[in-house]
Amino acid sequence: MPRRRTSIKSTRVNKRKHARNLKVKVALKKTVKNFHELISKKDVNEAKKLLTKVFSQLDKAAKKDVIAAGTANRKKSRLTRQLNASA
């Protein structure tokens, strides 16, 4: 356990940030997984609708620094290519 007051506070803050980051990442992964399921079922129309939600979640995660902006852009690009390939 940390002894200094600042170390104790930073530990508290890190726990809160970790919990928030996990919540955002888990929600994002579930949405991406649903998107992949729709792609595998060849349900392109539903996948297009879900893609906007995925984009929104990726952008919000990048804005909150949960993931890097480049990572979000790369994932958006790859998901779009998968959708176009299945269409």
Residue pairs with C-beta under 8 A, 6 or more apart in sequence:
1 8
2 8
2 10
2 11
20 64
20 66
21 66
24 57
24 60
24 61
24 64
24 66
25 61
25 66
25 67
27 57
28 54
28 57
28 58
28 61
31 50
31 53
31 54
31 57
32 54
32 75
32 79
34 50
35 47
35 50
35 51
35 54
35 79
36 82
38 44
38 46
38 47
38 50
39 47
39 82
39 83
39 86
42 86
44 83
44 86
44 87
47 83
47 86
48 83
51 79
51 80
51 83
54 76
54 79
55 76
58 67
58 72
58 75
58 76
59 72
61 67
61 72
62 68
62 69
62 71
62 72
